[in-house]
Amino acid sequence: MRLIKTSTLSLLMLLLFTSFSNCSSAKQTNNNESSKIAMQDFQNNPSFTLGETYFKHWVSGVKGGGAGITLLIPIEKNVKNTVFDSAYFRGMKTKLEAVKSGYVANFKTTANQKKDIIMSTKKNAEYGNQIPNKANFPFQLKDDECVIRFKEDNTIKYYKIEKIVEKPRDEYPSAPPQR
């Protein structure tokens, strides 16, 4: 009887340790995938020339209307017709949109956002709540740096932009000013 108890306890302990070690290896795999980008060598001599890159904060004049950061990346020369894809800035990532003078990245921040979080004791009432996005940011950047991702010669490459200038923020009032 004592042998059965000992072997059962040993088997349970082995199962418990195995399950914890699997969680750890899964977490390690995810960290390795995101660090692949972080280990990428940035392009030192790209085939394009950038103008003065700057960003502005913006705030909607309506409560819950949103806020964010607009990053403008002017392209002065693009010899190889490089296709720009994404921008990484201050822990956020977004797609780049082509404009007349270059590319724009619009980052939404958590400031002035409508919060629709349902807290309830009922089983299904919290179903529509969004899970916070806590994805690992693949780069370590200063507040005045960003990384752009681009495709050139069918290869994905990264370029780090430093010393980005902050311009005065845009405020969008909800009504015209009173005279």
Backbone as a printed PyTorch tensor [residue, N CA C, xyz], in Angstrom:
tensor([[[  0.8190,  -1.1900,   0.0000],
         [  0.0000,   0.0000,   0.0000],
         [  0.8700,   1.2640,   0.0000]],

        [[  1.9190,   1.2160,   0.8010],
         [  2.8300,   2.3500,   0.8980],
         [  3.5660,   2.5720,  -0.4280]],

        [[  3.8810,   1.5300,  -1.1440],
         [  4.5440,   1.6200,  -2.4370],
         [  3.6360,   2.3070,  -3.4630]],

        [[  2.3590,   2.0180,  -3.4330],
         [  1.3930,   2.6250,  -4.3560],
         [  1.2950,   4.1330,  -4.0960]],

        [[  1.2280,   4.5500,  -2.8210],
         [  1.1540,   5.9640,  -2.4810],
         [  2.4150,   6.7080,  -2.9420]],

        [[  3.5620,   6.1110,  -2.7150],
         [  4.8270,   6.7430,  -3.0830],
         [  4.9400,   6.8850,  -4.5940]],

        [[  4.5930,   5.8110,  -5.3140],
         [  4.6910,   5.8630,  -6.7790],
         [  3.6680,   6.8430,  -7.3660]],

        [[  2.4650,   6.9200,  -6.7910],
         [  1.4550,   7.8620,  -7.2620],
         [  1.9180,   9.3000,  -7.0240]],

        [[  2.4480,   9.5530,  -5.8540],
         [  2.9520,  10.8900,  -5.5370],
         [  4.1130,  11.2700,  -6.4630]],

        [[  5.0100,  10.3470,  -6.7260],
         [  6.1390,  10.6050,  -7.6280],
         [  5.6600,  10.8940,  -9.0350]],

        [[  4.6710,  10.1420,  -9.4900],
         [  4.1150,  10.3430, -10.8310],
         [  3.4470,  11.7110, -10.9440]],

        [[  2.7050,  12.1110,  -9.9250],
         [  2.0570,  13.4250,  -9.9330],
         [  3.0840,  14.5510,  -9.9310]],

        [[  4.1230,  14.4110,  -9.1450],
         [  5.1710,  15.4300,  -9.1080],
         [  5.8760,  15.5470, -10.4620]],

        [[  6.1550,  14.4150, -11.0880],
         [  6.7830,  14.4140, -12.4000],
         [  5.8890,  15.0990, -13.4300]],

        [[  4.5970,  14.8050, -13.3890],
         [  3.6360,  15.4240, -14.3000],
         [  3.5760,  16.9380, -14.0750]],

        [[  3.5750,  17.3560, -12.8230],
         [  3.5300,  18.7740, -12.4840],
         [  4.7790,  19.4920, -13.0030]],

        [[  5.9610,  18.9480, -12.7640],
         [  7.1930,  19.5770, -13.2390],
         [  7.2490,  19.6280, -14.7590]],

        [[  6.7750,  18.5870, -15.4180],
         [  6.7720,  18.5540, -16.8770],
         [  5.8640,  19.6350, -17.4440]],

        [[  4.7010,  19.8310, -16.8460],
         [  3.7830,  20.8460, -17.3610],
         [  4.3640,  22.2450, -17.2010]],

        [[  5.0550,  22.5230, -16.0920],
         [  5.6660,  23.8410, -15.9120],
         [  6.8350,  24.0490, -16.8690]],

        [[  7.5850,  23.0390, -17.1440],
         [  8.7180,  23.1970, -18.0540],
         [  8.2360,  23.4470, -19.4740]],

        [[  7.1030,  22.8940, -19.8680],
         [  6.5400,  23.1630, -21.1900],
         [  6.1200,  24.6130, -21.3240]],

        [[  5.5300,  25.1990, -20.2940],
         [  5.1350,  26.6110, -20.3290],
         [  6.3560,  27.4910, -20.5080]],

        [[  7.4020,  27.1810, -19.8280],
         [  8.6220,  27.9770, -19.9100],
         [  9.2300,  27.9140, -21.3100]],

        [[  9.2530,  26.7580, -21.9290],
         [  9.8370,  26.6460, -23.2610],
         [  8.9830,  27.3500, -24.2970]],

        [[  7.6670,  27.3670, -24.1340],
         [  6.8030,  28.0860, -25.0650],
         [  7.0540,  29.5790, -24.9640]],

        [[  7.2220,  30.0810, -23.7580],
         [  7.4990,  31.4900, -23.5450],
         [  8.8510,  31.8620, -24.1490]],

        [[  9.8310,  30.9900, -23.9990],
         [ 11.1560,  31.2360, -24.5290],
         [ 11.1240,  31.2950, -26.0500]],

        [[ 10.3180,  30.4580, -26.6980],
         [ 10.1960,  30.4540, -28.1490],
         [  9.6430,  31.7780, -28.6310]],

        [[  8.5960,  32.3040, -27.9700],
         [  8.0210,  33.5740, -28.3720],
         [  9.0360,  34.6960, -28.2330]],

        [[  9.8150,  34.6990, -27.1640],
         [ 10.8270,  35.7330, -26.9830],
         [ 11.8930,  35.6450, -28.0620]],

        [[ 12.2790,  34.4310, -28.4640],
         [ 13.2880,  34.2680, -29.4980],
         [ 12.7950,  34.7880, -30.8360]],

        [[ 11.5030,  34.5910, -31.1540],
         [ 10.9550,  35.0630, -32.4130],
         [ 11.0000,  36.5720, -32.4850]],

        [[ 10.6160,  37.2590, -31.4020],
         [ 10.6320,  38.7170, -31.4310],
         [ 12.0560,  39.2570, -31.3990]],

        [[ 12.9850,  38.5280, -30.8010],
         [ 14.3550,  39.0150, -30.7580],
         [ 15.0560,  38.8520, -32.1010]],

        [[ 14.5080,  38.0520, -33.0130],
         [ 15.0880,  37.9350, -34.3460],
         [ 15.0910,  39.2870, -35.0330]],

        [[ 13.9910,  40.0300, -34.8800],
         [ 13.9240,  41.3520, -35.4800],
         [ 14.8920,  42.2810, -34.7730]],

        [[ 14.9410,  42.1940, -33.4460],
         [ 15.8200,  43.0700, -32.6850],
         [ 17.2810,  42.8330, -33.0540]],

        [[ 17.6190,  41.6280, -33.4710],
         [ 18.9950,  41.3140, -33.8140],
         [ 19.3300,  41.7100, -35.2550]],

        [[ 18.2980,  42.1090, -36.0300],
         [ 18.5240,  42.5110, -37.4130],
         [ 19.5230,  43.6570, -37.4630]],

        [[ 20.3770,  43.6300, -38.4270],
         [ 21.2660,  44.7690, -38.6540],
         [ 20.4750,  45.8260, -39.4050]],

        [[ 20.5490,  47.0490, -38.9180],
         [ 19.9010,  48.1480, -39.6060],
         [ 20.7210,  48.5330, -40.8240]],

        [[ 20.0590,  49.0460, -41.8510],
         [ 20.7380,  49.4900, -43.0570],
         [ 21.4920,  50.7840, -42.7630]],

        [[ 22.7720,  50.8220, -43.0750],
         [ 23.5720,  52.0210, -42.8470],
         [ 23.5480,  52.9620, -44.0420]],

        [[ 23.5260,  52.4140, -45.2320],
         [ 23.5300,  53.2120, -46.4610],
         [ 22.3420,  52.8180, -47.3330]],

        [[ 21.1460,  53.2900, -46.9980],
         [ 19.9830,  52.8960, -47.7870],
         [ 19.9850,  53.5660, -49.1580]],

        [[ 19.1810,  53.0290, -50.0600],
         [ 19.0980,  53.5670, -51.4220],
         [ 18.1660,  54.7730, -51.4980]],

        [[ 17.6440,  55.2160, -50.3820],
         [ 16.7400,  56.3700, -50.3510],
         [ 17.3020,  57.4420, -49.4290]],

        [[ 16.8240,  58.6620, -49.6270],
         [ 17.2400,  59.7850, -48.7840],
         [ 16.0010,  60.3630, -48.1260]],

        [[ 16.0880,  60.5810, -46.8090],
         [ 14.9630,  61.1210, -46.0610],
         [ 15.1750,  62.5970, -45.7590]],

        [[ 14.0660,  63.3270, -45.6960],
         [ 14.1050,  64.7030, -45.2310],
         [ 14.0000,  64.7140, -43.7170]],

        [[ 13.6610,  65.8690, -43.1500],
         [ 13.5330,  65.9810, -41.6980],
         [ 12.2740,  65.2370, -41.2350]],

        [[ 12.4770,  64.1660, -40.5130],
         [ 11.3670,  63.3830, -39.9760],
         [ 10.8980,  64.0420, -38.6910]],

        [[  9.5760,  64.1910, -38.5600],
         [  9.0400,  64.8120, -37.3520],
         [  7.7470,  64.1350, -36.9340]],

        [[  7.3260,  64.4140, -35.6960],
         [  6.0560,  63.8890, -35.2200],
         [  5.3080,  64.9580, -34.4630]],

        [[  3.9800,  64.7670, -34.4050],
         [  3.0870,  65.6650, -33.6710],
         [  2.1080,  64.8110, -32.8820]],

        [[  1.8100,  65.2590, -31.6800],
         [  0.7140,  64.6570, -30.9340],
         [ -0.5740,  65.3070, -31.4300]],

        [[ -1.6710,  64.5850, -31.3830],
         [ -2.9670,  65.1830, -31.7020],
         [ -3.9930,  64.6890, -30.6930]],

        [[ -4.9770,  65.5430, -30.4380],
         [ -6.0420,  65.2110, -29.4940],
         [ -7.3580,  65.6720, -30.0920]],

        [[ -8.3440,  64.8120, -30.0580],
         [ -9.6850,  65.1740, -30.5070],
         [-10.3200,  66.1010, -29.4800]],

        [[-11.1680,  66.9930, -29.9430],
         [-11.8460,  67.9110, -29.0380],
         [-13.0430,  67.3050, -28.3440]],

        [[-13.3820,  66.0880, -28.6750],
         [-14.5410,  65.4120, -28.0990],
         [-14.0590,  64.3770, -27.0940]],

        [[-14.6930,  64.3320, -25.9270],
         [-14.3210,  63.3510, -24.9160],
         [-14.5070,  61.9400, -25.4950]],

        [[-13.4630,  61.1490, -25.4130],
         [-13.5130,  59.7930, -25.9540],
         [-13.2650,  59.7420, -27.4500]],

        [[-12.9400,  60.8960, -28.0660],
         [-12.7370,  60.9610, -29.5100],
         [-11.3760,  60.4730, -29.9700]],

        [[-10.4770,  60.2470, -29.0300],
         [ -9.1840,  59.6790, -29.3760],
         [ -8.0550,  60.6780, -29.3270]],

        [[ -6.8710,  60.1340, -29.3680],
         [ -5.6390,  60.9060, -29.3950],
         [ -4.5620,  60.0250, -30.0100]],

        [[ -3.4720,  60.6500, -30.4050],
         [ -2.4200,  59.8410, -30.9970],
         [ -1.2110,  60.6490, -31.3930]],

        [[ -0.3820,  60.0180, -32.1990],
         [  0.8450,  60.6250, -32.6970],
         [  0.8740,  60.4110, -34.2060]],

        [[  1.1480,  61.4930, -34.9330],
         [  1.3330,  61.4080, -36.3770],
         [  2.8140,  61.5920, -36.6610]],

        [[  3.3950,  60.6480, -37.3610],
         [  4.8150,  60.6670, -37.7130],
         [  4.9200,  60.8750, -39.2170]],

        [[  5.6220,  61.9230, -39.6480],
         [  5.7960,  62.2000, -41.0730],
         [  7.2350,  61.9070, -41.4710]],

        [[  7.3850,  61.0580, -42.4930],
         [  8.7070,  60.6680, -42.9920],
         [  8.8090,  61.1350, -44.4460]],

        [[  9.4220,  62.3140, -44.6880],
         [  9.5500,  62.8090, -46.0620],
         [ 10.6360,  62.0470, -46.8280]],

        [[ 10.3220,  61.6500, -48.0360],
         [ 11.2740,  60.9450, -48.8960],
         [ 11.7680,  61.9410, -49.9430]],

        [[ 13.0710,  62.2100, -49.9310],
         [ 13.6410,  63.1400, -50.9080],
         [ 14.0840,  62.4150, -52.1740]],

        [[ 14.6770,  61.2300, -52.0180],
         [ 15.1190,  60.4140, -53.1570],
         [ 14.8050,  58.9680, -52.8670]],

        [[ 14.3270,  58.2610, -53.8990],
         [ 14.0490,  56.8320, -53.7680],
         [ 14.5280,  56.1530, -55.0480]],

        [[ 15.8120,  55.8850, -55.1270],
         [ 16.4510,  55.3900, -56.3400],
         [ 15.8990,  54.0410, -56.7870]],

        [[ 15.7380,  53.1110, -55.8620],
         [ 15.3070,  51.7520, -56.2100],
         [ 13.8010,  51.5450, -56.0630]],

        [[ 13.0300,  52.6330, -55.9470],
         [ 11.5790,  52.5440, -55.7370],
         [ 11.2470,  51.5960, -54.5820]],

        [[ 11.8850,  51.8440, -53.4750],
         [ 11.7010,  51.0580, -52.2650],
         [ 10.2580,  51.1700, -51.7870]],

        [[  9.6930,  50.0560, -51.3530],
         [  8.3260,  50.0290, -50.8220],
         [  8.4110,  50.0330, -49.2950]],

        [[  7.8840,  51.0860, -48.6850],
         [  7.9180,  51.2210, -47.2330],
         [  6.6750,  50.5850, -46.6470]],

        [[  6.8450,  49.8650, -45.5540],
         [  5.7740,  49.0310, -45.0220],
         [  5.2550,  49.5050, -43.6680]],

        [[  6.1110,  49.5070, -42.6520],
         [  5.6710,  49.7570, -41.2790],
         [  6.6320,  50.6880, -40.5630]],

        [[  6.1090,  51.2810, -39.4710],
         [  6.9390,  52.1190, -38.6050],
         [  6.7950,  51.6400, -37.1710]],

        [[  7.8920,  51.6410, -36.4500],
         [  7.9430,  51.2790, -35.0350],
         [  8.3810,  52.5210, -34.2670]],

        [[  7.5530,  52.9630, -33.3120],
         [  7.8450,  54.2110, -32.6150],
         [  7.2320,  54.1760, -31.2240]],

        [[  8.0260,  54.4430, -30.2090],
         [  7.5830,  54.5290, -28.8190],
         [  6.7420,  53.3360, -28.3770]],

        [[  7.1940,  52.1590, -28.7200],
         [  6.5220,  50.9350, -28.2880],
         [  5.3060,  50.5680, -29.1090]],

        [[  5.0630,  51.2600, -30.2250],
         [  3.9030,  50.9870, -31.0750],
         [  4.3630,  50.6680, -32.4940]],

        [[  3.5110,  49.9630, -33.2160],
         [  3.7790,  49.6280, -34.6080],
         [  2.5280,  49.9420, -35.4210]],

        [[  2.7240,  50.4960, -36.6170],
         [  1.5960,  50.7430, -37.5130],
         [  2.0710,  50.7060, -38.9580]],

        [[  1.1230,  50.6020, -39.8590],
         [  1.4130,  50.6170, -41.2950],
         [  1.7240,  52.0420, -41.7320]],

        [[  2.5980,  52.1800, -42.7080],
         [  2.9070,  53.4810, -43.2870],
         [  1.9580,  53.7300, -44.4610]],

        [[  1.4920,  54.9660, -44.5760],
         [  0.6040,  55.3620, -45.6710],
         [  1.3470,  56.3550, -46.5570]],

        [[  1.2940,  56.1330, -47.8680],
         [  1.9680,  57.0220, -48.8080],
         [  1.1880,  58.3250, -48.9390]],

        [[  1.9190,  59.4460, -48.8990],
         [  1.3640,  60.7730, -49.1520],
         [  2.2720,  61.4570, -50.1720]],

        [[  1.9040,  62.6730, -50.5740],
         [  2.6520,  63.3830, -51.6050],
         [  4.1420,  63.5080, -51.2860]],

        [[  4.4540,  63.8930, -50.0650],
         [  5.8430,  64.1900, -49.7170],
         [  6.6090,  62.9950, -49.1400]],

        [[  5.9620,  61.8790, -48.9310],
         [  6.6360,  60.7170, -48.3460],
         [  5.6600,  59.7380, -47.7500]],

        [[  5.8230,  59.4700, -46.4550],
         [  4.9620,  58.4990, -45.7670],
         [  4.5200,  59.0570, -44.4250]],

        [[  3.3440,  58.6190, -43.9950],
         [  2.7880,  59.0280, -42.7120],
         [  2.4390,  57.7770, -41.9200]],

        [[  2.7390,  57.8220, -40.6180],
         [  2.3390,  56.7580, -39.6980],
         [  1.4470,  57.3900, -38.6420]],

        [[  0.2670,  56.8390, -38.4540],
         [ -0.6770,  57.3490, -37.4570],
         [ -0.7970,  56.3350, -36.3290]],

        [[ -0.3070,  56.7200, -35.1590],
         [ -0.3470,  55.8630, -33.9850],
         [ -1.4490,  56.3480, -33.0610]],

        [[ -2.3280,  55.4670, -32.6450],
         [ -3.3430,  55.8280, -31.6570],
         [ -2.8030,  55.5250, -30.2760]],

        [[ -2.9880,  56.4760, -29.3630],
         [ -2.5410,  56.2840, -27.9910],
         [ -3.7550,  56.0370, -27.0960]],

        [[ -3.5000,  55.7080, -25.8610],
         [ -4.5990,  55.3960, -24.9410],
         [ -5.2640,  56.6440, -24.3740]],

        [[ -4.6640,  57.8180, -24.5650],
         [ -5.2500,  59.0570, -24.0480],
         [ -6.5440,  59.3850, -24.7890]],

        [[ -7.5270,  59.8840, -24.0850],
         [ -8.8130,  60.3360, -24.6280],
         [ -9.5450,  59.2450, -25.4230]],

        [[ -9.3960,  58.0120, -25.0290],
         [-10.1060,  56.9060, -25.6780],
         [-11.3300,  56.5350, -24.8580]],

        [[-12.3890,  56.1970, -25.5410],
         [-13.5900,  55.7210, -24.8670],
         [-13.3020,  54.3160, -24.3470]],

        [[-13.5760,  54.1120, -23.0830],
         [-13.2950,  52.8130, -22.4850],
         [-14.6030,  52.0470, -22.2980]],

        [[-14.7830,  51.0230, -23.0800],
         [-15.9680,  50.1780, -22.9920],
         [-15.6100,  48.8520, -22.3370]],

        [[-15.3190,  48.8960, -21.0600],
         [-14.9770,  47.6830, -20.3330],
         [-16.1620,  47.3350, -19.4410]],

        [[-16.6430,  46.1360, -19.5810],
         [-17.7680,  45.6730, -18.7760],
         [-17.2360,  44.7930, -17.6620]],

        [[-17.5390,  45.1890, -16.4380],
         [-17.1640,  44.3920, -15.2730],
         [-18.4570,  43.8530, -14.6680]],

        [[-18.5250,  42.5440, -14.5120],
         [-19.7580,  41.9520, -14.0380],
         [-19.4840,  40.6430, -13.3100]],

        [[-20.4340,  40.2610, -12.4770],
         [-20.3540,  38.9590, -11.8130],
         [-21.0450,  37.8840, -12.6420]],

        [[-21.7710,  38.3160, -13.6730],
         [-22.4540,  37.3460, -14.5410],
         [-21.4430,  36.6920, -15.4810]],

        [[-21.6860,  35.4530, -15.7610],
         [-20.7590,  34.6110, -16.4960],
         [-20.3950,  35.1630, -17.8900]],

        [[-21.3660,  35.5650, -18.6810],
         [-21.1150,  35.9520, -20.0700],
         [-21.1430,  37.4550, -20.3120]],

        [[-21.3020,  38.2760, -19.2860],
         [-21.4410,  39.7230, -19.4720],
         [-20.1540,  40.3790, -19.9730]],

        [[-18.9790,  39.8410, -19.6380],
         [-17.7050,  40.4400, -20.0180],
         [-17.1870,  39.9120, -21.3570]],

        [[-18.0210,  39.2470, -22.1000],
         [-17.6000,  38.5950, -23.3380],
         [-16.9690,  39.5620, -24.3450]],

        [[-17.4900,  40.7640, -24.5170],
         [-17.0140,  41.6850, -25.5500],
         [-15.7790,  42.4890, -25.1840]],

        [[-15.2620,  42.3690, -23.9610],
         [-14.0840,  43.1410, -23.5580],
         [-12.8630,  42.7480, -24.3840]],

        [[-12.0700,  43.7490, -24.7400],
         [-10.8420,  43.5110, -25.4890],
         [ -9.7220,  43.0950, -24.5330]],

        [[ -8.9190,  42.1560, -24.9610],
         [ -7.7580,  41.7360, -24.1820],
         [ -6.6420,  42.7330, -24.4670]],

        [[ -5.9820,  43.2530, -23.4350],
         [ -4.8960,  44.2120, -23.6740],
         [ -3.7840,  43.5870, -24.5050]],

        [[ -3.2610,  44.3710, -25.4540],
         [ -2.1820,  43.8890, -26.3180],
         [ -0.8450,  44.1510, -25.6330]],

        [[ -0.2120,  43.0970, -25.2050],
         [  1.0770,  43.2360, -24.5180],
         [  2.1610,  42.5110, -25.3060]],

        [[  2.0920,  42.6670, -26.6160],
         [  3.0970,  42.0190, -27.4510],
         [  4.4630,  42.6460, -27.2010]],

        [[  5.4820,  41.8450, -27.3430],
         [  6.8400,  42.3470, -27.1480],
         [  7.2090,  43.2730, -28.2930]],

        [[  7.7430,  44.4250, -27.9530],
         [  8.2110,  45.3720, -28.9540],
         [  9.6080,  44.9420, -29.3600]],

        [[  9.8710,  44.7680, -30.6480],
         [ 11.1210,  44.1390, -31.0660],
         [ 12.3710,  45.0120, -31.0180]],

        [[ 12.2420,  46.3010, -30.7170],
         [ 13.4090,  47.1840, -30.7160],
         [ 13.5090,  47.9570, -29.4150]],

        [[ 14.7140,  48.3090, -29.0570],
         [ 14.9290,  49.2230, -27.9350],
         [ 15.2760,  50.5740, -28.5420]],

        [[ 14.3370,  51.5160, -28.4280],
         [ 14.4990,  52.8190, -29.0530],
         [ 14.3700,  53.9340, -28.0290]],

        [[ 15.0410,  55.0390, -28.2930],
         [ 14.8620,  56.2420, -27.4930],
         [ 13.5700,  56.9160, -27.9550]],

        [[ 13.0980,  57.9100, -27.2010],
         [ 11.8590,  58.6010, -27.5600],
         [ 11.9500,  59.3620, -28.8780]],

        [[ 13.1680,  59.7060, -29.3200],
         [ 13.3160,  60.4400, -30.5810],
         [ 13.8400,  59.5480, -31.7130]],

        [[ 13.5730,  58.2450, -31.6190],
         [ 14.0040,  57.2980, -32.6500],
         [ 12.8260,  56.4500, -33.1140]],

        [[ 12.8880,  56.0490, -34.3760],
         [ 11.9060,  55.0940, -34.8970],
         [ 12.6100,  54.1760, -35.8950]],

        [[ 11.9650,  53.0780, -36.1950],
         [ 12.4850,  52.1300, -37.1770],
         [ 11.4350,  51.9820, -38.2560]],

        [[ 11.8720,  52.0440, -39.5060],
         [ 10.9460,  51.7810, -40.6080],
         [ 11.3410,  50.4560, -41.2540]],

        [[ 10.3120,  49.7350, -41.6250],
         [ 10.4930,  48.4440, -42.2980],
         [ 10.1740,  48.6690, -43.7630]],

        [[ 11.0160,  48.1540, -44.6400],
         [ 10.7940,  48.3390, -46.0710],
         [ 11.2460,  47.1110, -46.8450]],

        [[ 10.7750,  47.0350, -48.0890],
         [ 11.1150,  45.9120, -48.9480],
         [ 11.9040,  46.4390, -50.1350]],

        [[ 13.0720,  45.8320, -50.3310],
         [ 13.9520,  46.2530, -51.4150],
         [ 14.5920,  45.0110, -52.0090]],

        [[ 14.4940,  44.8450, -53.2910],
         [ 15.0270,  43.6560, -53.9780],
         [ 14.4700,  42.3720, -53.3650]],

        [[ 13.1600,  42.3590, -53.0910],
         [ 12.4560,  41.2180, -52.4980],
         [ 13.0190,  40.7910, -51.1460]],

        [[ 13.6410,  41.7190, -50.4390],
         [ 14.1850,  41.4480, -49.1100],
         [ 13.6310,  42.4760, -48.1360]],

        [[ 13.1960,  42.0180, -46.9650],
         [ 12.7110,  42.9290, -45.9400],
         [ 13.9000,  43.4610, -45.1640]],

        [[ 13.9560,  44.7840, -45.0360],
         [ 15.0650,  45.4440, -44.3590],
         [ 14.5210,  46.4590, -43.3590]],

        [[ 15.3930,  46.9270, -42.4800],
         [ 15.0200,  47.8860, -41.4490],
         [ 15.9940,  49.0560, -41.4650]],

        [[ 15.4540,  50.2530, -41.2140],
         [ 16.2860,  51.4460, -41.1340],
         [ 15.8800,  52.2400, -39.9000]],

        [[ 16.8730,  52.6300, -39.1210],
         [ 16.6310,  53.3680, -37.8860],
         [ 16.7880,  54.8640, -38.1500]],

        [[ 15.7460,  55.6260, -37.8150],
         [ 15.7790,  57.0800, -37.9510],
         [ 16.0140,  57.6610, -36.5620]],

        [[ 17.0100,  58.5040, -36.4460],
         [ 17.3630,  59.1010, -35.1570],
         [ 17.0850,  60.5950, -35.1690]],

        [[ 17.0230,  61.1710, -33.9850],
         [ 16.8370,  62.6160, -33.7940],
         [ 15.5830,  63.1370, -34.4970]],

        [[ 14.4720,  62.4830, -34.2390],
         [ 13.1920,  62.9100, -34.7990],
         [ 12.7230,  64.1350, -34.0250]],

        [[ 12.2900,  65.1430, -34.7580],
         [ 11.8800,  66.4210, -34.1670],
         [ 10.4140,  66.3520, -33.7500]],

        [[ 10.1100,  66.9030, -32.5640],
         [  8.7180,  66.9940, -32.1170],
         [  8.2040,  68.3920, -32.4230]],

        [[  7.0910,  68.4780, -33.1570],
         [  6.4730,  69.7620, -33.4810],
         [  5.2670,  69.9750, -32.5760]],

        [[  4.7780,  71.2290, -32.4820],
         [  3.6280,  71.5060, -31.6080],
         [  2.4240,  70.6370, -31.9720]],

        [[  1.6880,  70.2480, -30.9450],
         [  0.5960,  69.3040, -31.1620],
         [ -0.6040,  69.9710, -31.8200]],

        [[ -1.3680,  69.1360, -32.5300],
         [ -2.5950,  69.5800, -33.1710],
         [ -3.7580,  69.2740, -32.2460]],

        [[ -4.5750,  70.2670, -32.0000],
         [ -5.7790,  70.0680, -31.2040],
         [ -6.9700,  70.3420, -32.1000]],

        [[ -7.9010,  69.4450, -32.0900],
         [ -9.0890,  69.5650, -32.9160],
         [-10.2760,  69.8830, -32.0210]],

        [[-10.6390,  71.1890, -31.9100],
         [-11.7480,  71.5470, -31.0140],
         [-13.0630,  71.0070, -31.5550]],

        [[-13.9910,  70.7880, -30.6260],
         [-15.2990,  70.2460, -31.0270],
         [-16.2140,  71.3240, -31.5750]],

        [[-15.9430,  72.5780, -31.3050],
         [-16.7660,  73.6720, -31.8050],
         [-15.8500,  74.8440, -32.1650]],

        [[-16.3120,  75.7080, -33.0950],
         [-15.4820,  76.8610, -33.4310],
         [-15.3560,  77.7990, -32.2350]],

        [[-14.2420,  78.5330, -32.1350],
         [-14.0600,  79.4220, -30.9930],
         [-15.1050,  80.5260, -30.9310]],

        [[-15.5070,  80.9190, -29.7310],
         [-16.4790,  81.9910, -29.5200],
         [-15.7990,  83.3380, -29.7530]],

        [[-16.5340,  84.2860, -30.3590],
         [-15.9780,  85.6490, -30.5800],
         [-16.6230,  86.6370, -29.6880]]])
